[in-house]
Amino acid sequence: MEGLFGTVVTFDRVIGLGEIVSGEATFPFHATSLTNGSRNIVVGAEVAFVTLHASGGRLEAGRITECFST
């Protein structure tokens, strides 16, 4: 598992699926991977996440935490 930073570029709250872009790569995710328990995140949010192996050998984002400025 590799720690990365990226931006949420799509998220459908109804079905709970979205995508994060980090560099040149895009990682799908499910709302259950959000660490705050809300199952909701806004498009454009900056996040930290790890990559996980999903079915079929593809990578997806997991343990997603929104990054906040202080």
Phi and psi restraints in degrees (range 20) as a CNS / XPLOR table:
assign (resid 1 and name C) (resid 2 and name N)
       (resid 2 and name CA) (resid 2 and name C) 1.0 -112.6 20.0 2
assign (resid 2 and name N) (resid 2 and name CA)
       (resid 2 and name C) (resid 3 and name N) 1.0 132.3 20.0 2
assign (resid 2 and name C) (resid 3 and name N)
       (resid 3 and name CA) (resid 3 and name C) 1.0 -81.6 20.0 2
assign (resid 3 and name N) (resid 3 and name CA)
       (resid 3 and name C) (resid 4 and name N) 1.0 129.8 20.0 2
assign (resid 3 and name C) (resid 4 and name N)
       (resid 4 and name CA) (resid 4 and name C) 1.0 -134.4 20.0 2
assign (resid 4 and name N) (resid 4 and name CA)
       (resid 4 and name C) (resid 5 and name N) 1.0 167.1 20.0 2
assign (resid 4 and name C) (resid 5 and name N)
       (resid 5 and name CA) (resid 5 and name C) 1.0 -121.9 20.0 2
assign (resid 5 and name N) (resid 5 and name CA)
       (resid 5 and name C) (resid 6 and name N) 1.0 147.9 20.0 2
assign (resid 5 and name C) (resid 6 and name N)
       (resid 6 and name CA) (resid 6 and name C) 1.0 -164.8 20.0 2
assign (resid 6 and name N) (resid 6 and name CA)
       (resid 6 and name C) (resid 7 and name N) 1.0 -171.9 20.0 2
assign (resid 6 and name C) (resid 7 and name N)
       (resid 7 and name CA) (resid 7 and name C) 1.0 -125.6 20.0 2
assign (resid 7 and name N) (resid 7 and name CA)
       (resid 7 and name C) (resid 8 and name N) 1.0 133.5 20.0 2
assign (resid 7 and name C) (resid 8 and name N)
       (resid 8 and name CA) (resid 8 and name C) 1.0 -70.7 20.0 2
assign (resid 8 and name N) (resid 8 and name CA)
       (resid 8 and name C) (resid 9 and name N) 1.0 121.2 20.0 2
assign (resid 8 and name C) (resid 9 and name N)
       (resid 9 and name CA) (resid 9 and name C) 1.0 -107.8 20.0 2
assign (resid 9 and name N) (resid 9 and name CA)
       (resid 9 and name C) (resid 10 and name N) 1.0 -22.2 20.0 2
assign (resid 9 and name C) (resid 10 and name N)
       (resid 10 and name CA) (resid 10 and name C) 1.0 -144.5 20.0 2
assign (resid 10 and name N) (resid 10 and name CA)
       (resid 10 and name C) (resid 11 and name N) 1.0 147.9 20.0 2
assign (resid 10 and name C) (resid 11 and name N)
       (resid 11 and name CA) (resid 11 and name C) 1.0 -161.1 20.0 2
assign (resid 11 and name N) (resid 11 and name CA)
       (resid 11 and name C) (resid 12 and name N) 1.0 125.9 20.0 2
assign (resid 11 and name C) (resid 12 and name N)
       (resid 12 and name CA) (resid 12 and name C) 1.0 -109.5 20.0 2
assign (resid 12 and name N) (resid 12 and name CA)
       (resid 12 and name C) (resid 13 and name N) 1.0 105.8 20.0 2
assign (resid 12 and name C) (resid 13 and name N)
       (resid 13 and name CA) (resid 13 and name C) 1.0 -63.5 20.0 2
assign (resid 13 and name N) (resid 13 and name CA)
       (resid 13 and name C) (resid 14 and name N) 1.0 -33.0 20.0 2
assign (resid 13 and name C) (resid 14 and name N)
       (resid 14 and name CA) (resid 14 and name C) 1.0 -64.4 20.0 2
assign (resid 14 and name N) (resid 14 and name CA)
       (resid 14 and name C) (resid 15 and name N) 1.0 -46.2 20.0 2
assign (resid 14 and name C) (resid 15 and name N)
       (resid 15 and name CA) (resid 15 and name C) 1.0 -97.0 20.0 2
assign (resid 15 and name N) (resid 15 and name CA)
       (resid 15 and name C) (resid 16 and name N) 1.0 -11.2 20.0 2
assign (resid 15 and name C) (resid 16 and name N)
       (resid 16 and name CA) (resid 16 and name C) 1.0 77.1 20.0 2
assign (resid 16 and name N) (resid 16 and name CA)
       (resid 16 and name C) (resid 17 and name N) 1.0 23.1 20.0 2
assign (resid 16 and name C) (resid 17 and name N)
       (resid 17 and name CA) (resid 17 and name C) 1.0 -116.0 20.0 2
assign (resid 17 and name N) (resid 17 and name CA)
       (resid 17 and name C) (resid 18 and name N) 1.0 146.2 20.0 2
assign (resid 17 and name C) (resid 18 and name N)
       (resid 18 and name CA) (resid 18 and name C) 1.0 -156.5 20.0 2
assign (resid 18 and name N) (resid 18 and name CA)
       (resid 18 and name C) (resid 19 and name N) 1.0 -175.5 20.0 2
assign (resid 18 and name C) (resid 19 and name N)
       (resid 19 and name CA) (resid 19 and name C) 1.0 -138.9 20.0 2
assign (resid 19 and name N) (resid 19 and name CA)
       (resid 19 and name C) (resid 20 and name N) 1.0 145.8 20.0 2
assign (resid 19 and name C) (resid 20 and name N)
       (resid 20 and name CA) (resid 20 and name C) 1.0 -119.6 20.0 2
assign (resid 20 and name N) (resid 20 and name CA)
       (resid 20 and name C) (resid 21 and name N) 1.0 134.7 20.0 2
assign (resid 20 and name C) (resid 21 and name N)
       (resid 21 and name CA) (resid 21 and name C) 1.0 -104.1 20.0 2
assign (resid 21 and name N) (resid 21 and name CA)
       (resid 21 and name C) (resid 22 and name N) 1.0 132.0 20.0 2
assign (resid 21 and name C) (resid 22 and name N)
       (resid 22 and name CA) (resid 22 and name C) 1.0 -136.3 20.0 2
assign (resid 22 and name N) (resid 22 and name CA)
       (resid 22 and name C) (resid 23 and name N) 1.0 111.5 20.0 2
assign (resid 22 and name C) (resid 23 and name N)
       (resid 23 and name CA) (resid 23 and name C) 1.0 63.5 20.0 2
assign (resid 23 and name N) (resid 23 and name CA)
       (resid 23 and name C) (resid 24 and name N) 1.0 -125.4 20.0 2
assign (resid 23 and name C) (resid 24 and name N)
       (resid 24 and name CA) (resid 24 and name C) 1.0 -92.9 20.0 2
assign (resid 24 and name N) (resid 24 and name CA)
       (resid 24 and name C) (resid 25 and name N) 1.0 -3.9 20.0 2
assign (resid 24 and name C) (resid 25 and name N)
       (resid 25 and name CA) (resid 25 and name C) 1.0 -104.3 20.0 2
assign (resid 25 and name N) (resid 25 and name CA)
       (resid 25 and name C) (resid 26 and name N) 1.0 148.8 20.0 2
assign (resid 25 and name C) (resid 26 and name N)
       (resid 26 and name CA) (resid 26 and name C) 1.0 -118.7 20.0 2
assign (resid 26 and name N) (resid 26 and name CA)
       (resid 26 and name C) (resid 27 and name N) 1.0 131.3 20.0 2
assign (resid 26 and name C) (resid 27 and name N)
       (resid 27 and name CA) (resid 27 and name C) 1.0 -121.4 20.0 2
assign (resid 27 and name N) (resid 27 and name CA)
       (resid 27 and name C) (resid 28 and name N) 1.0 123.3 20.0 2
assign (resid 27 and name C) (resid 28 and name N)
       (resid 28 and name CA) (resid 28 and name C) 1.0 -73.0 20.0 2
assign (resid 28 and name N) (resid 28 and name CA)
       (resid 28 and name C) (resid 29 and name N) 1.0 157.2 20.0 2
assign (resid 28 and name C) (resid 29 and name N)
       (resid 29 and name CA) (resid 29 and name C) 1.0 -151.2 20.0 2
assign (resid 29 and name N) (resid 29 and name CA)
       (resid 29 and name C) (resid 30 and name N) 1.0 162.1 20.0 2
assign (resid 29 and name C) (resid 30 and name N)
       (resid 30 and name CA) (resid 30 and name C) 1.0 -113.7 20.0 2
assign (resid 30 and name N) (resid 30 and name CA)
       (resid 30 and name C) (resid 31 and name N) 1.0 149.1 20.0 2
assign (resid 30 and name C) (resid 31 and name N)
       (resid 31 and name CA) (resid 31 and name C) 1.0 -54.9 20.0 2
assign (resid 31 and name N) (resid 31 and name CA)
       (resid 31 and name C) (resid 32 and name N) 1.0 -26.7 20.0 2
assign (resid 31 and name C) (resid 32 and name N)
       (resid 32 and name CA) (resid 32 and name C) 1.0 -68.6 20.0 2
assign (resid 32 and name N) (resid 32 and name CA)
       (resid 32 and name C) (resid 33 and name N) 1.0 -11.0 20.0 2
assign (resid 32 and name C) (resid 33 and name N)
       (resid 33 and name CA) (resid 33 and name C) 1.0 -85.8 20.0 2
assign (resid 33 and name N) (resid 33 and name CA)
       (resid 33 and name C) (resid 34 and name N) 1.0 -4.5 20.0 2
assign (resid 33 and name C) (resid 34 and name N)
       (resid 34 and name CA) (resid 34 and name C) 1.0 -77.5 20.0 2
assign (resid 34 and name N) (resid 34 and name CA)
       (resid 34 and name C) (resid 35 and name N) 1.0 126.4 20.0 2
assign (resid 34 and name C) (resid 35 and name N)
       (resid 35 and name CA) (resid 35 and name C) 1.0 -75.4 20.0 2
assign (resid 35 and name N) (resid 35 and name CA)
       (resid 35 and name C) (resid 36 and name N) 1.0 -15.9 20.0 2
assign (resid 35 and name C) (resid 36 and name N)
       (resid 36 and name CA) (resid 36 and name C) 1.0 -81.6 20.0 2
assign (resid 36 and name N) (resid 36 and name CA)
       (resid 36 and name C) (resid 37 and name N) 1.0 -5.9 20.0 2
assign (resid 36 and name C) (resid 37 and name N)
       (resid 37 and name CA) (resid 37 and name C) 1.0 80.1 20.0 2
assign (resid 37 and name N) (resid 37 and name CA)
       (resid 37 and name C) (resid 38 and name N) 1.0 -1.3 20.0 2
assign (resid 37 and name C) (resid 38 and name N)
       (resid 38 and name CA) (resid 38 and name C) 1.0 -79.2 20.0 2
assign (resid 38 and name N) (resid 38 and name CA)
       (resid 38 and name C) (resid 39 and name N) 1.0 -23.9 20.0 2
assign (resid 38 and name C) (resid 39 and name N)
       (resid 39 and name CA) (resid 39 and name C) 1.0 59.7 20.0 2
assign (resid 39 and name N) (resid 39 and name CA)
       (resid 39 and name C) (resid 40 and name N) 1.0 26.7 20.0 2
assign (resid 39 and name C) (resid 40 and name N)
       (resid 40 and name CA) (resid 40 and name C) 1.0 -146.5 20.0 2
assign (resid 40 and name N) (resid 40 and name CA)
       (resid 40 and name C) (resid 41 and name N) 1.0 141.2 20.0 2
assign (resid 40 and name C) (resid 41 and name N)
       (resid 41 and name CA) (resid 41 and name C) 1.0 -152.5 20.0 2
assign (resid 41 and name N) (resid 41 and name CA)
       (resid 41 and name C) (resid 42 and name N) 1.0 148.9 20.0 2
assign (resid 41 and name C) (resid 42 and name N)
       (resid 42 and name CA) (resid 42 and name C) 1.0 -89.0 20.0 2
assign (resid 42 and name N) (resid 42 and name CA)
       (resid 42 and name C) (resid 43 and name N) 1.0 145.4 20.0 2
assign (resid 42 and name C) (resid 43 and name N)
       (resid 43 and name CA) (resid 43 and name C) 1.0 -63.8 20.0 2
assign (resid 43 and name N) (resid 43 and name CA)
       (resid 43 and name C) (resid 44 and name N) 1.0 134.9 20.0 2
assign (resid 43 and name C) (resid 44 and name N)
       (resid 44 and name CA) (resid 44 and name C) 1.0 100.8 20.0 2
assign (resid 44 and name N) (resid 44 and name CA)
       (resid 44 and name C) (resid 45 and name N) 1.0 -10.2 20.0 2
assign (resid 44 and name C) (resid 45 and name N)
       (resid 45 and name CA) (resid 45 and name C) 1.0 -65.4 20.0 2
assign (resid 45 and name N) (resid 45 and name CA)
       (resid 45 and name C) (resid 46 and name N) 1.0 136.9 20.0 2
assign (resid 45 and name C) (resid 46 and name N)
       (resid 46 and name CA) (resid 46 and name C) 1.0 -86.5 20.0 2
assign (resid 46 and name N) (resid 46 and name CA)
       (resid 46 and name C) (resid 47 and name N) 1.0 132.1 20.0 2
assign (resid 46 and name C) (resid 47 and name N)
       (resid 47 and name CA) (resid 47 and name C) 1.0 -135.7 20.0 2
assign (resid 47 and name N) (resid 47 and name CA)
       (resid 47 and name C) (resid 48 and name N) 1.0 157.4 20.0 2
assign (resid 47 and name C) (resid 48 and name N)
       (resid 48 and name CA) (resid 48 and name C) 1.0 -109.7 20.0 2
assign (resid 48 and name N) (resid 48 and name CA)
       (resid 48 and name C) (resid 49 and name N) 1.0 144.0 20.0 2
assign (resid 48 and name C) (resid 49 and name N)
       (resid 49 and name CA) (resid 49 and name C) 1.0 -159.0 20.0 2
assign (resid 49 and name N) (resid 49 and name CA)
       (resid 49 and name C) (resid 50 and name N) 1.0 169.6 20.0 2
assign (resid 49 and name C) (resid 50 and name N)
       (resid 50 and name CA) (resid 50 and name C) 1.0 -115.9 20.0 2
assign (resid 50 and name N) (resid 50 and name CA)
       (resid 50 and name C) (resid 51 and name N) 1.0 157.7 20.0 2
assign (resid 50 and name C) (resid 51 and name N)
       (resid 51 and name CA) (resid 51 and name C) 1.0 -94.7 20.0 2
assign (resid 51 and name N) (resid 51 and name CA)
       (resid 51 and name C) (resid 52 and name N) 1.0 139.4 20.0 2
assign (resid 51 and name C) (resid 52 and name N)
       (resid 52 and name CA) (resid 52 and name C) 1.0 -127.5 20.0 2
assign (resid 52 and name N) (resid 52 and name CA)
       (resid 52 and name C) (resid 53 and name N) 1.0 148.4 20.0 2
assign (resid 52 and name C) (resid 53 and name N)
       (resid 53 and name CA) (resid 53 and name C) 1.0 -82.3 20.0 2
assign (resid 53 and name N) (resid 53 and name CA)
       (resid 53 and name C) (resid 54 and name N) 1.0 124.3 20.0 2
assign (resid 53 and name C) (resid 54 and name N)
       (resid 54 and name CA) (resid 54 and name C) 1.0 -103.1 20.0 2
assign (resid 54 and name N) (resid 54 and name CA)
       (resid 54 and name C) (resid 55 and name N) 1.0 179.1 20.0 2
assign (resid 54 and name C) (resid 55 and name N)
       (resid 55 and name CA) (resid 55 and name C) 1.0 -59.7 20.0 2
assign (resid 55 and name N) (resid 55 and name CA)
       (resid 55 and name C) (resid 56 and name N) 1.0 146.7 20.0 2
assign (resid 55 and name C) (resid 56 and name N)
       (resid 56 and name CA) (resid 56 and name C) 1.0 80.1 20.0 2
assign (resid 56 and name N) (resid 56 and name CA)
       (resid 56 and name C) (resid 57 and name N) 1.0 3.0 20.0 2
assign (resid 56 and name C) (resid 57 and name N)
       (resid 57 and name CA) (resid 57 and name C) 1.0 83.9 20.0 2
assign (resid 57 and name N) (resid 57 and name CA)
       (resid 57 and name C) (resid 58 and name N) 1.0 1.3 20.0 2
assign (resid 57 and name C) (resid 58 and name N)
       (resid 58 and name CA) (resid 58 and name C) 1.0 -79.7 20.0 2
assign (resid 58 and name N) (resid 58 and name CA)
       (resid 58 and name C) (resid 59 and name N) 1.0 159.8 20.0 2
assign (resid 58 and name C) (resid 59 and name N)
       (resid 59 and name CA) (resid 59 and name C) 1.0 -96.1 20.0 2
assign (resid 59 and name N) (resid 59 and name CA)
       (resid 59 and name C) (resid 60 and name N) 1.0 144.4 20.0 2
assign (resid 59 and name C) (resid 60 and name N)
       (resid 60 and name CA) (resid 60 and name C) 1.0 -137.6 20.0 2
assign (resid 60 and name N) (resid 60 and name CA)
       (resid 60 and name C) (resid 61 and name N) 1.0 164.0 20.0 2
assign (resid 60 and name C) (resid 61 and name N)
       (resid 61 and name CA) (resid 61 and name C) 1.0 -83.6 20.0 2
assign (resid 61 and name N) (resid 61 and name CA)
       (resid 61 and name C) (resid 62 and name N) 1.0 141.2 20.0 2
assign (resid 61 and name C) (resid 62 and name N)
       (resid 62 and name CA) (resid 62 and name C) 1.0 -140.9 20.0 2
assign (resid 62 and name N) (resid 62 and name CA)
       (resid 62 and name C) (resid 63 and name N) 1.0 167.5 20.0 2
assign (resid 62 and name C) (resid 63 and name N)
       (resid 63 and name CA) (resid 63 and name C) 1.0 45.6 20.0 2
assign (resid 63 and name N) (resid 63 and name CA)
       (resid 63 and name C) (resid 64 and name N) 1.0 55.9 20.0 2
assign (resid 63 and name C) (resid 64 and name N)
       (resid 64 and name CA) (resid 64 and name C) 1.0 -82.6 20.0 2
assign (resid 64 and name N) (resid 64 and name CA)
       (resid 64 and name C) (resid 65 and name N) 1.0 125.1 20.0 2
assign (resid 64 and name C) (resid 65 and name N)
       (resid 65 and name CA) (resid 65 and name C) 1.0 -124.9 20.0 2
assign (resid 65 and name N) (resid 65 and name CA)
       (resid 65 and name C) (resid 66 and name N) 1.0 126.7 20.0 2
assign (resid 65 and name C) (resid 66 and name N)
       (resid 66 and name CA) (resid 66 and name C) 1.0 -71.2 20.0 2
assign (resid 66 and name N) (resid 66 and name CA)
       (resid 66 and name C) (resid 67 and name N) 1.0 136.6 20.0 2
assign (resid 66 and name C) (resid 67 and name N)
       (resid 67 and name CA) (resid 67 and name C) 1.0 -92.0 20.0 2
assign (resid 67 and name N) (resid 67 and name CA)
       (resid 67 and name C) (resid 68 and name N) 1.0 127.8 20.0 2
assign (resid 67 and name C) (resid 68 and name N)
       (resid 68 and name CA) (resid 68 and name C) 1.0 -116.8 20.0 2
assign (resid 68 and name N) (resid 68 and name CA)
       (resid 68 and name C) (resid 69 and name N) 1.0 140.1 20.0 2
assign (resid 68 and name C) (resid 69 and name N)
       (resid 69 and name CA) (resid 69 and name C) 1.0 -76.2 20.0 2
assign (resid 69 and name N) (resid 69 and name CA)
       (resid 69 and name C) (resid 70 and name N) 1.0 146.3 20.0 2
